Amino acid sequence: MATDGTAVLQNVRRYRAIVSLYRQAAAFRPAQSWSLLRQAEEWEQIALMELEAYYSGPDHDQPPQANFYADAPWPVAIAA
């Protein structure tokens, strides 16, 4: 796992984008919805573990940078 605050937030943003895709797929695939929702929950847990690992680390007193969207292309920033 990354220890840089910006990298952590970018990872969490990516994980939550994956969660969103699984939930959207579940809405359009009722026969597979339980499996897709379970996978979405697993990715959400990964995102939470990444945040918890960062904030329980030795340099947790420094918050991650809040402007990590500045370098991202506009459509990517909206997906998060």
PyMOL Python script that loads the backbone (N, CA, C, O; Angstrom):
from pymol import cmd

cmd.read_pdbstr("""\
ATOM      1  N   MET A   1       0.829  -1.188   0.000  1.00  0.00           N
ATOM      2  CA  MET A   1       0.000   0.000   0.000  1.00  0.00           C
ATOM      3  C   MET A   1       0.871   1.248   0.000  1.00  0.00           C
ATOM      4  O   MET A   1       1.962   1.265   0.571  1.00  0.00           O
ATOM      5  N   ALA A   2       0.384   2.259  -0.631  1.00  0.00           N
ATOM      6  CA  ALA A   2       1.131   3.503  -0.734  1.00  0.00           C
ATOM      7  C   ALA A   2       1.114   4.249   0.591  1.00  0.00           C
ATOM      8  O   ALA A   2       0.156   4.155   1.357  1.00  0.00           O
ATOM      9  N   THR A   3       2.175   4.983   0.849  1.00  0.00           N
ATOM     10  CA  THR A   3       2.222   5.766   2.082  1.00  0.00           C
ATOM     11  C   THR A   3       2.050   7.257   1.820  1.00  0.00           C
ATOM     12  O   THR A   3       1.800   8.015   2.756  1.00  0.00           O
ATOM     13  N   ASP A   4       2.177   7.690   0.587  1.00  0.00           N
ATOM     14  CA  ASP A   4       1.979   9.080   0.245  1.00  0.00           C
ATOM     15  C   ASP A   4       0.483   9.398   0.272  1.00  0.00           C
ATOM     16  O   ASP A   4      -0.326   8.640  -0.264  1.00  0.00           O
ATOM     17  N   GLY A   5       0.122  10.509   0.893  1.00  0.00           N
ATOM     18  CA  GLY A   5      -1.289  10.853   1.033  1.00  0.00           C
ATOM     19  C   GLY A   5      -2.020  11.006  -0.282  1.00  0.00           C
ATOM     20  O   GLY A   5      -3.165  10.575  -0.417  1.00  0.00           O
ATOM     21  N   THR A   6      -1.361  11.618  -1.255  1.00  0.00           N
ATOM     22  CA  THR A   6      -1.992  11.802  -2.562  1.00  0.00           C
ATOM     23  C   THR A   6      -2.231  10.455  -3.232  1.00  0.00           C
ATOM     24  O   THR A   6      -3.290  10.227  -3.816  1.00  0.00           O
ATOM     25  N   ALA A   7      -1.249   9.565  -3.147  1.00  0.00           N
ATOM     26  CA  ALA A   7      -1.392   8.236  -3.753  1.00  0.00           C
ATOM     27  C   ALA A   7      -2.498   7.446  -3.071  1.00  0.00           C
ATOM     28  O   ALA A   7      -3.233   6.711  -3.730  1.00  0.00           O
ATOM     29  N   VAL A   8      -2.619   7.591  -1.770  1.00  0.00           N
ATOM     30  CA  VAL A   8      -3.677   6.891  -1.041  1.00  0.00           C
ATOM     31  C   VAL A   8      -5.042   7.360  -1.517  1.00  0.00           C
ATOM     32  O   VAL A   8      -5.924   6.544  -1.784  1.00  0.00           O
ATOM     33  N   LEU A   9      -5.219   8.667  -1.623  1.00  0.00           N
ATOM     34  CA  LEU A   9      -6.512   9.193  -2.069  1.00  0.00           C
ATOM     35  C   LEU A   9      -6.809   8.797  -3.506  1.00  0.00           C
ATOM     36  O   LEU A   9      -7.962   8.529  -3.844  1.00  0.00           O
ATOM     37  N   GLN A  10      -5.798   8.755  -4.352  1.00  0.00           N
ATOM     38  CA  GLN A  10      -6.015   8.319  -5.728  1.00  0.00           C
ATOM     39  C   GLN A  10      -6.406   6.848  -5.778  1.00  0.00           C
ATOM     40  O   GLN A  10      -7.280   6.465  -6.556  1.00  0.00           O
ATOM     41  N   ASN A  11      -5.770   6.027  -4.958  1.00  0.00           N
ATOM     42  CA  ASN A  11      -6.147   4.617  -4.907  1.00  0.00           C
ATOM     43  C   ASN A  11      -7.583   4.447  -4.431  1.00  0.00           C
ATOM     44  O   ASN A  11      -8.348   3.674  -5.007  1.00  0.00           O
ATOM     45  N   VAL A  12      -7.941   5.165  -3.387  1.00  0.00           N
ATOM     46  CA  VAL A  12      -9.299   5.081  -2.850  1.00  0.00           C
ATOM     47  C   VAL A  12     -10.307   5.543  -3.890  1.00  0.00           C
ATOM     48  O   VAL A  12     -11.374   4.945  -4.031  1.00  0.00           O
ATOM     49  N   ARG A  13      -9.978   6.595  -4.615  1.00  0.00           N
ATOM     50  CA  ARG A  13     -10.859   7.081  -5.675  1.00  0.00           C
ATOM     51  C   ARG A  13     -11.048   6.007  -6.745  1.00  0.00           C
ATOM     52  O   ARG A  13     -12.164   5.791  -7.218  1.00  0.00           O
ATOM     53  N   ARG A  14      -9.970   5.340  -7.123  1.00  0.00           N
ATOM     54  CA  ARG A  14     -10.067   4.269  -8.121  1.00  0.00           C
ATOM     55  C   ARG A  14     -10.895   3.100  -7.598  1.00  0.00           C
ATOM     56  O   ARG A  14     -11.736   2.557  -8.314  1.00  0.00           O
ATOM     57  N   TYR A  15     -10.656   2.720  -6.358  1.00  0.00           N
ATOM     58  CA  TYR A  15     -11.423   1.603  -5.784  1.00  0.00           C
ATOM     59  C   TYR A  15     -12.906   1.925  -5.748  1.00  0.00           C
ATOM     60  O   TYR A  15     -13.738   1.072  -6.058  1.00  0.00           O
ATOM     61  N   ARG A  16     -13.236   3.141  -5.375  1.00  0.00           N
ATOM     62  CA  ARG A  16     -14.652   3.515  -5.301  1.00  0.00           C
ATOM     63  C   ARG A  16     -15.274   3.666  -6.682  1.00  0.00           C
ATOM     64  O   ARG A  16     -16.484   3.496  -6.829  1.00  0.00           O
ATOM     65  N   ALA A  17     -14.480   3.979  -7.688  1.00  0.00           N
ATOM     66  CA  ALA A  17     -14.986   3.975  -9.063  1.00  0.00           C
ATOM     67  C   ALA A  17     -15.328   2.547  -9.481  1.00  0.00           C
ATOM     68  O   ALA A  17     -16.327   2.313 -10.162  1.00  0.00           O
ATOM     69  N   ILE A  18     -14.498   1.601  -9.070  1.00  0.00           N
ATOM     70  CA  ILE A  18     -14.777   0.192  -9.353  1.00  0.00           C
ATOM     71  C   ILE A  18     -16.057  -0.231  -8.642  1.00  0.00           C
ATOM     72  O   ILE A  18     -16.881  -0.948  -9.211  1.00  0.00           O
ATOM     73  N   VAL A  19     -16.221   0.213  -7.400  1.00  0.00           N
ATOM     74  CA  VAL A  19     -17.442  -0.083  -6.643  1.00  0.00           C
ATOM     75  C   VAL A  19     -18.658   0.433  -7.399  1.00  0.00           C
ATOM     76  O   VAL A  19     -19.664  -0.265  -7.528  1.00  0.00           O
ATOM     77  N   SER A  20     -18.558   1.648  -7.892  1.00  0.00           N
ATOM     78  CA  SER A  20     -19.668   2.240  -8.629  1.00  0.00           C
ATOM     79  C   SER A  20     -19.998   1.428  -9.880  1.00  0.00           C
ATOM     80  O   SER A  20     -21.171   1.218 -10.190  1.00  0.00           O
ATOM     81  N   LEU A  21     -18.984   0.977 -10.592  1.00  0.00           N
ATOM     82  CA  LEU A  21     -19.219   0.169 -11.793  1.00  0.00           C
ATOM     83  C   LEU A  21     -19.905  -1.155 -11.456  1.00  0.00           C
ATOM     84  O   LEU A  21     -20.805  -1.588 -12.176  1.00  0.00           O
ATOM     85  N   TYR A  22     -19.486  -1.791 -10.374  1.00  0.00           N
ATOM     86  CA  TYR A  22     -20.135  -3.040  -9.968  1.00  0.00           C
ATOM     87  C   TYR A  22     -21.600  -2.801  -9.603  1.00  0.00           C
ATOM     88  O   TYR A  22     -22.470  -3.601  -9.946  1.00  0.00           O
ATOM     89  N   ARG A  23     -21.864  -1.705  -8.911  1.00  0.00           N
ATOM     90  CA  ARG A  23     -23.253  -1.415  -8.531  1.00  0.00           C
ATOM     91  C   ARG A  23     -24.111  -1.092  -9.746  1.00  0.00           C
ATOM     92  O   ARG A  23     -25.275  -1.486  -9.810  1.00  0.00           O
ATOM     93  N   GLN A  24     -23.544  -0.383 -10.700  1.00  0.00           N
ATOM     94  CA  GLN A  24     -24.285  -0.095 -11.924  1.00  0.00           C
ATOM     95  C   GLN A  24     -24.567  -1.378 -12.699  1.00  0.00           C
ATOM     96  O   GLN A  24     -25.662  -1.565 -13.228  1.00  0.00           O
ATOM     97  N   ALA A  25     -23.572  -2.258 -12.760  1.00  0.00           N
ATOM     98  CA  ALA A  25     -23.766  -3.534 -13.459  1.00  0.00           C
ATOM     99  C   ALA A  25     -24.839  -4.356 -12.762  1.00  0.00           C
ATOM    100  O   ALA A  25     -25.631  -5.030 -13.421  1.00  0.00           O
ATOM    101  N   ALA A  26     -24.870  -4.307 -11.444  1.00  0.00           N
ATOM    102  CA  ALA A  26     -25.880  -5.051 -10.687  1.00  0.00           C
ATOM    103  C   ALA A  26     -27.280  -4.546 -11.004  1.00  0.00           C
ATOM    104  O   ALA A  26     -28.232  -5.325 -11.040  1.00  0.00           O
ATOM    105  N   ALA A  27     -27.406  -3.246 -11.234  1.00  0.00           N
ATOM    106  CA  ALA A  27     -28.714  -2.681 -11.562  1.00  0.00           C
ATOM    107  C   ALA A  27     -29.219  -3.172 -12.913  1.00  0.00           C
ATOM    108  O   ALA A  27     -30.426  -3.301 -13.120  1.00  0.00           O
ATOM    109  N   PHE A  28     -28.302  -3.443 -13.824  1.00  0.00           N
ATOM    110  CA  PHE A  28     -28.694  -3.868 -15.165  1.00  0.00           C
ATOM    111  C   PHE A  28     -28.637  -5.376 -15.382  1.00  0.00           C
ATOM    112  O   PHE A  28     -29.048  -5.866 -16.434  1.00  0.00           O
ATOM    113  N   ARG A  29     -28.135  -6.107 -14.406  1.00  0.00           N
ATOM    114  CA  ARG A  29     -28.054  -7.568 -14.502  1.00  0.00           C
ATOM    115  C   ARG A  29     -28.655  -8.196 -13.254  1.00  0.00           C
ATOM    116  O   ARG A  29     -27.913  -8.633 -12.374  1.00  0.00           O
ATOM    117  N   PRO A  30     -29.962  -8.252 -13.154  1.00  0.00           N
ATOM    118  CA  PRO A  30     -30.615  -8.746 -11.938  1.00  0.00           C
ATOM    119  C   PRO A  30     -30.228 -10.184 -11.577  1.00  0.00           C
ATOM    120  O   PRO A  30     -30.169 -10.532 -10.398  1.00  0.00           O
ATOM    121  N   ALA A  31     -29.969 -11.004 -12.572  1.00  0.00           N
ATOM    122  CA  ALA A  31     -29.625 -12.398 -12.279  1.00  0.00           C
ATOM    123  C   ALA A  31     -28.278 -12.515 -11.580  1.00  0.00           C
ATOM    124  O   ALA A  31     -28.042 -13.474 -10.845  1.00  0.00           O
ATOM    125  N   GLN A  32     -27.398 -11.556 -11.801  1.00  0.00           N
ATOM    126  CA  GLN A  32     -26.068 -11.589 -11.201  1.00  0.00           C
ATOM    127  C   GLN A  32     -25.888 -10.527 -10.121  1.00  0.00           C
ATOM    128  O   GLN A  32     -24.771 -10.296  -9.658  1.00  0.00           O
ATOM    129  N   SER A  33     -26.960  -9.890  -9.725  1.00  0.00           N
ATOM    130  CA  SER A  33     -26.839  -8.733  -8.844  1.00  0.00           C
ATOM    131  C   SER A  33     -26.192  -9.058  -7.502  1.00  0.00           C
ATOM    132  O   SER A  33     -25.383  -8.273  -7.007  1.00  0.00           O
ATOM    133  N   TRP A  34     -26.529 -10.192  -6.908  1.00  0.00           N
ATOM    134  CA  TRP A  34     -25.948 -10.508  -5.598  1.00  0.00           C
ATOM    135  C   TRP A  34     -24.439 -10.680  -5.681  1.00  0.00           C
ATOM    136  O   TRP A  34     -23.706 -10.213  -4.808  1.00  0.00           O
ATOM    137  N   SER A  35     -23.980 -11.342  -6.721  1.00  0.00           N
ATOM    138  CA  SER A  35     -22.543 -11.521  -6.904  1.00  0.00           C
ATOM    139  C   SER A  35     -21.845 -10.180  -7.147  1.00  0.00           C
ATOM    140  O   SER A  35     -20.788  -9.910  -6.578  1.00  0.00           O
ATOM    141  N   LEU A  36     -22.439  -9.358  -7.984  1.00  0.00           N
ATOM    142  CA  LEU A  36     -21.847  -8.059  -8.293  1.00  0.00           C
ATOM    143  C   LEU A  36     -21.838  -7.141  -7.068  1.00  0.00           C
ATOM    144  O   LEU A  36     -20.867  -6.422  -6.836  1.00  0.00           O
ATOM    145  N   LEU A  37     -22.904  -7.167  -6.299  1.00  0.00           N
ATOM    146  CA  LEU A  37     -22.952  -6.347  -5.089  1.00  0.00           C
ATOM    147  C   LEU A  37     -21.954  -6.828  -4.044  1.00  0.00           C
ATOM    148  O   LEU A  37     -21.386  -6.027  -3.302  1.00  0.00           O
ATOM    149  N   ARG A  38     -21.745  -8.143  -3.989  1.00  0.00           N
ATOM    150  CA  ARG A  38     -20.750  -8.689  -3.054  1.00  0.00           C
ATOM    151  C   ARG A  38     -19.349  -8.214  -3.464  1.00  0.00           C
ATOM    152  O   ARG A  38     -18.542  -7.851  -2.608  1.00  0.00           O
ATOM    153  N   GLN A  39     -19.063  -8.216  -4.758  1.00  0.00           N
ATOM    154  CA  GLN A  39     -17.769  -7.737  -5.230  1.00  0.00           C
ATOM    155  C   GLN A  39     -17.614  -6.240  -4.969  1.00  0.00           C
ATOM    156  O   GLN A  39     -16.522  -5.781  -4.633  1.00  0.00           O
ATOM    157  N   ALA A  40     -18.683  -5.488  -5.119  1.00  0.00           N
ATOM    158  CA  ALA A  40     -18.643  -4.057  -4.816  1.00  0.00           C
ATOM    159  C   ALA A  40     -18.302  -3.843  -3.344  1.00  0.00           C
ATOM    160  O   ALA A  40     -17.507  -2.967  -3.004  1.00  0.00           O
ATOM    161  N   GLU A  41     -18.902  -4.642  -2.484  1.00  0.00           N
ATOM    162  CA  GLU A  41     -18.620  -4.532  -1.049  1.00  0.00           C
ATOM    163  C   GLU A  41     -17.162  -4.876  -0.743  1.00  0.00           C
ATOM    164  O   GLU A  41     -16.543  -4.247   0.116  1.00  0.00           O
ATOM    165  N   GLU A  42     -16.619  -5.861  -1.435  1.00  0.00           N
ATOM    166  CA  GLU A  42     -15.218  -6.224  -1.230  1.00  0.00           C
ATOM    167  C   GLU A  42     -14.286  -5.070  -1.625  1.00  0.00           C
ATOM    168  O   GLU A  42     -13.316  -4.794  -0.919  1.00  0.00           O
ATOM    169  N   TRP A  43     -14.572  -4.398  -2.744  1.00  0.00           N
ATOM    170  CA  TRP A  43     -13.756  -3.263  -3.162  1.00  0.00           C
ATOM    171  C   TRP A  43     -13.899  -2.098  -2.194  1.00  0.00           C
ATOM    172  O   TRP A  43     -12.931  -1.379  -1.945  1.00  0.00           O
ATOM    173  N   GLU A  44     -15.088  -1.905  -1.649  1.00  0.00           N
ATOM    174  CA  GLU A  44     -15.281  -0.846  -0.660  1.00  0.00           C
ATOM    175  C   GLU A  44     -14.454  -1.123   0.588  1.00  0.00           C
ATOM    176  O   GLU A  44     -13.882  -0.208   1.180  1.00  0.00           O
ATOM    177  N   GLN A  45     -14.392  -2.393   0.984  1.00  0.00           N
ATOM    178  CA  GLN A  45     -13.570  -2.764   2.133  1.00  0.00           C
ATOM    179  C   GLN A  45     -12.089  -2.514   1.857  1.00  0.00           C
ATOM    180  O   GLN A  45     -11.357  -2.081   2.746  1.00  0.00           O
ATOM    181  N   ILE A  46     -11.651  -2.782   0.642  1.00  0.00           N
ATOM    182  CA  ILE A  46     -10.258  -2.508   0.272  1.00  0.00           C
ATOM    183  C   ILE A  46      -9.974  -1.013   0.382  1.00  0.00           C
ATOM    184  O   ILE A  46      -8.917  -0.614   0.872  1.00  0.00           O
ATOM    185  N   ALA A  47     -10.907  -0.194  -0.068  1.00  0.00           N
ATOM    186  CA  ALA A  47     -10.738   1.255   0.027  1.00  0.00           C
ATOM    187  C   ALA A  47     -10.646   1.693   1.489  1.00  0.00           C
ATOM    188  O   ALA A  47      -9.804   2.521   1.839  1.00  0.00           O
ATOM    189  N   LEU A  48     -11.497   1.148   2.330  1.00  0.00           N
ATOM    190  CA  LEU A  48     -11.466   1.501   3.750  1.00  0.00           C
ATOM    191  C   LEU A  48     -10.170   1.037   4.410  1.00  0.00           C
ATOM    192  O   LEU A  48      -9.599   1.757   5.230  1.00  0.00           O
ATOM    193  N   MET A  49      -9.704  -0.161   4.058  1.00  0.00           N
ATOM    194  CA  MET A  49      -8.450  -0.657   4.621  1.00  0.00           C
ATOM    195  C   MET A  49      -7.276   0.233   4.217  1.00  0.00           C
ATOM    196  O   MET A  49      -6.370   0.467   5.017  1.00  0.00           O
ATOM    197  N   GLU A  50      -7.289   0.726   2.988  1.00  0.00           N
ATOM    198  CA  GLU A  50      -6.235   1.623   2.517  1.00  0.00           C
ATOM    199  C   GLU A  50      -6.232   2.912   3.346  1.00  0.00           C
ATOM    200  O   GLU A  50      -5.177   3.379   3.775  1.00  0.00           O
ATOM    201  N   LEU A  51      -7.415   3.477   3.565  1.00  0.00           N
ATOM    202  CA  LEU A  51      -7.499   4.694   4.376  1.00  0.00           C
ATOM    203  C   LEU A  51      -7.090   4.443   5.824  1.00  0.00           C
ATOM    204  O   LEU A  51      -6.352   5.236   6.410  1.00  0.00           O
ATOM    205  N   GLU A  52      -7.564   3.349   6.396  1.00  0.00           N
ATOM    206  CA  GLU A  52      -7.219   3.030   7.782  1.00  0.00           C
ATOM    207  C   GLU A  52      -5.726   2.786   7.943  1.00  0.00           C
ATOM    208  O   GLU A  52      -5.136   3.207   8.937  1.00  0.00           O
ATOM    209  N   ALA A  53      -5.112   2.115   6.984  1.00  0.00           N
ATOM    210  CA  ALA A  53      -3.673   1.856   7.056  1.00  0.00           C
ATOM    211  C   ALA A  53      -2.886   3.164   6.996  1.00  0.00           C
ATOM    212  O   ALA A  53      -1.886   3.330   7.694  1.00  0.00           O
ATOM    213  N   TYR A  54      -3.345   4.075   6.166  1.00  0.00           N
ATOM    214  CA  TYR A  54      -2.649   5.357   6.064  1.00  0.00           C
ATOM    215  C   TYR A  54      -2.784   6.156   7.355  1.00  0.00           C
ATOM    216  O   TYR A  54      -1.796   6.684   7.866  1.00  0.00           O
ATOM    217  N   TYR A  55      -3.983   6.247   7.874  1.00  0.00           N
ATOM    218  CA  TYR A  55      -4.200   7.077   9.053  1.00  0.00           C
ATOM    219  C   TYR A  55      -3.708   6.442  10.342  1.00  0.00           C
ATOM    220  O   TYR A  55      -3.576   7.139  11.348  1.00  0.00           O
ATOM    221  N   SER A  56      -3.435   5.156  10.349  1.00  0.00           N
ATOM    222  CA  SER A  56      -2.877   4.536  11.550  1.00  0.00           C
ATOM    223  C   SER A  56      -1.364   4.415  11.444  1.00  0.00           C
ATOM    224  O   SER A  56      -0.722   3.881  12.349  1.00  0.00           O
ATOM    225  N   GLY A  57      -0.781   4.907  10.340  1.00  0.00           N
ATOM    226  CA  GLY A  57       0.662   4.852  10.122  1.00  0.00           C
ATOM    227  C   GLY A  57       1.393   5.878  10.956  1.00  0.00           C
ATOM    228  O   GLY A  57       0.774   6.663  11.674  1.00  0.00           O
ATOM    229  N   PRO A  58       2.725   5.873  10.860  1.00  0.00           N
ATOM    230  CA  PRO A  58       3.539   6.763  11.695  1.00  0.00           C
ATOM    231  C   PRO A  58       3.375   8.243  11.361  1.00  0.00           C
ATOM    232  O   PRO A  58       3.525   9.083  12.249  1.00  0.00           O
ATOM    233  N   ASP A  59       3.074   8.587  10.116  1.00  0.00           N
ATOM    234  CA  ASP A  59       2.915   9.999   9.781  1.00  0.00           C
ATOM    235  C   ASP A  59       1.459  10.350   9.513  1.00  0.00           C
ATOM    236  O   ASP A  59       1.143  11.057   8.555  1.00  0.00           O
ATOM    237  N   HIS A  60       0.581   9.849  10.368  1.00  0.00           N
ATOM    238  CA  HIS A  60      -0.852  10.087  10.199  1.00  0.00           C
ATOM    239  C   HIS A  60      -1.261  11.507  10.559  1.00  0.00           C
ATOM    240  O   HIS A  60      -2.388  11.914  10.276  1.00  0.00           O
ATOM    241  N   ASP A  61      -0.361  12.272  11.183  1.00  0.00           N
ATOM    242  CA  ASP A  61      -0.703  13.633  11.557  1.00  0.00           C
ATOM    243  C   ASP A  61      -0.705  14.585  10.365  1.00  0.00           C
ATOM    244  O   ASP A  61      -1.165  15.721  10.482  1.00  0.00           O
ATOM    245  N   GLN A  62      -0.190  14.128   9.208  1.00  0.00           N
ATOM    246  CA  GLN A  62      -0.203  14.949   8.008  1.00  0.00           C
ATOM    247  C   GLN A  62      -1.349  14.496   7.106  1.00  0.00           C
ATOM    248  O   GLN A  62      -1.306  13.391   6.566  1.00  0.00           O
ATOM    249  N   PRO A  63      -2.363  15.329   6.935  1.00  0.00           N
ATOM    250  CA  PRO A  63      -3.491  14.922   6.088  1.00  0.00           C
ATOM    251  C   PRO A  63      -3.085  14.845   4.631  1.00  0.00           C
ATOM    252  O   PRO A  63      -2.199  15.582   4.197  1.00  0.00           O
ATOM    253  N   PRO A  64      -3.721  13.962   3.862  1.00  0.00           N
ATOM    254  CA  PRO A  64      -3.422  13.901   2.434  1.00  0.00           C
ATOM    255  C   PRO A  64      -3.847  15.185   1.740  1.00  0.00           C
ATOM    256  O   PRO A  64      -4.719  15.905   2.225  1.00  0.00           O
ATOM    257  N   GLN A  65      -3.228  15.465   0.607  1.00  0.00           N
ATOM    258  CA  GLN A  65      -3.550  16.678  -0.125  1.00  0.00           C
ATOM    259  C   GLN A  65      -4.955  16.587  -0.685  1.00  0.00           C
ATOM    260  O   GLN A  65      -5.345  15.566  -1.251  1.00  0.00           O
ATOM    261  N   ALA A  66      -5.707  17.654  -0.526  1.00  0.00           N
ATOM    262  CA  ALA A  66      -7.097  17.654  -0.967  1.00  0.00           C
ATOM    263  C   ALA A  66      -7.244  18.018  -2.441  1.00  0.00           C
ATOM    264  O   ALA A  66      -8.336  17.875  -2.991  1.00  0.00           O
ATOM    265  N   ASN A  67      -6.202  18.474  -3.086  1.00  0.00           N
ATOM    266  CA  ASN A  67      -6.336  18.927  -4.468  1.00  0.00           C
ATOM    267  C   ASN A  67      -5.794  17.904  -5.465  1.00  0.00           C
ATOM    268  O   ASN A  67      -5.226  18.295  -6.484  1.00  0.00           O
ATOM    269  N   PHE A  68      -5.951  16.632  -5.206  1.00  0.00           N
ATOM    270  CA  PHE A  68      -5.419  15.619  -6.119  1.00  0.00           C
ATOM    271  C   PHE A  68      -6.213  15.561  -7.419  1.00  0.00           C
ATOM    272  O   PHE A  68      -5.751  14.943  -8.378  1.00  0.00           O
ATOM    273  N   TYR A  69      -7.387  16.179  -7.487  1.00  0.00           N
ATOM    274  CA  TYR A  69      -8.147  16.224  -8.732  1.00  0.00           C
ATOM    275  C   TYR A  69      -7.535  17.193  -9.742  1.00  0.00           C
ATOM    276  O   TYR A  69      -7.832  17.111 -10.933  1.00  0.00           O
ATOM    277  N   ALA A  70      -6.700  18.093  -9.286  1.00  0.00           N
ATOM    278  CA  ALA A  70      -6.185  19.143 -10.161  1.00  0.00           C
ATOM    279  C   ALA A  70      -5.435  18.580 -11.366  1.00  0.00           C
ATOM    280  O   ALA A  70      -5.523  19.137 -12.460  1.00  0.00           O
ATOM    281  N   ASP A  71      -4.700  17.486 -11.183  1.00  0.00           N
ATOM    282  CA  ASP A  71      -3.925  16.917 -12.270  1.00  0.00           C
ATOM    283  C   ASP A  71      -4.696  15.877 -13.067  1.00  0.00           C
ATOM    284  O   ASP A  71      -4.220  15.429 -14.110  1.00  0.00           O
ATOM    285  N   ALA A  72      -5.862  15.488 -12.606  1.00  0.00           N
ATOM    286  CA  ALA A  72      -6.639  14.453 -13.297  1.00  0.00           C
ATOM    287  C   ALA A  72      -7.422  15.068 -14.449  1.00  0.00           C
ATOM    288  O   ALA A  72      -7.882  16.206 -14.364  1.00  0.00           O
ATOM    289  N   PRO A  73      -7.568  14.302 -15.528  1.00  0.00           N
ATOM    290  CA  PRO A  73      -8.426  14.786 -16.618  1.00  0.00           C
ATOM    291  C   PRO A  73      -9.853  14.976 -16.115  1.00  0.00           C
ATOM    292  O   PRO A  73     -10.273  14.298 -15.177  1.00  0.00           O
ATOM    293  N   TRP A  74     -10.587  15.873 -16.716  1.00  0.00           N
ATOM    294  CA  TRP A  74     -11.929  16.208 -16.240  1.00  0.00           C
ATOM    295  C   TRP A  74     -12.860  15.003 -16.129  1.00  0.00           C
ATOM    296  O   TRP A  74     -13.509  14.873 -15.091  1.00  0.00           O
ATOM    297  N   PRO A  75     -12.977  14.100 -17.126  1.00  0.00           N
ATOM    298  CA  PRO A  75     -13.895  12.969 -16.984  1.00  0.00           C
ATOM    299  C   PRO A  75     -13.513  12.027 -15.844  1.00  0.00           C
ATOM    300  O   PRO A  75     -14.386  11.428 -15.215  1.00  0.00           O
ATOM    301  N   VAL A  76     -12.204  11.892 -15.575  1.00  0.00           N
ATOM    302  CA  VAL A  76     -11.769  11.023 -14.485  1.00  0.00           C
ATOM    303  C   VAL A  76     -12.159  11.630 -13.143  1.00  0.00           C
ATOM    304  O   VAL A  76     -12.574  10.910 -12.235  1.00  0.00           O
ATOM    305  N   ALA A  77     -12.030  12.934 -13.012  1.00  0.00           N
ATOM    306  CA  ALA A  77     -12.385  13.594 -11.764  1.00  0.00           C
ATOM    307  C   ALA A  77     -13.881  13.461 -11.486  1.00  0.00           C
ATOM    308  O   ALA A  77     -14.279  13.393 -10.323  1.00  0.00           O
ATOM    309  N   ILE A  78     -14.705  13.424 -12.506  1.00  0.00           N
ATOM    310  CA  ILE A  78     -16.147  13.306 -12.314  1.00  0.00           C
ATOM    311  C   ILE A  78     -16.521  11.891 -11.900  1.00  0.00           C
ATOM    312  O   ILE A  78     -17.491  11.706 -11.165  1.00  0.00           O
ATOM    313  N   ALA A  79     -15.784  10.898 -12.350  1.00  0.00           N
ATOM    314  CA  ALA A  79     -16.114   9.495 -12.055  1.00  0.00           C
ATOM    315  C   ALA A  79     -15.965   9.184 -10.572  1.00  0.00           C
ATOM    316  O   ALA A  79     -16.566   8.225 -10.089  1.00  0.00           O
ATOM    317  N   ALA A  80     -15.198   9.950  -9.851  1.00  0.00           N
ATOM    318  CA  ALA A  80     -14.960   9.646  -8.447  1.00  0.00           C
ATOM    319  C   ALA A  80     -16.032  10.109  -7.551  1.00  0.00           C
ATOM    320  O   ALA A  80     -15.952   9.913  -6.339  1.00  0.00           O
TER     321      ALA A  80
END
""", "prot")
cmd.dss("prot")
cmd.show_as("cartoon", "prot")
cmd.util.cbc("prot")
cmd.orient("prot")
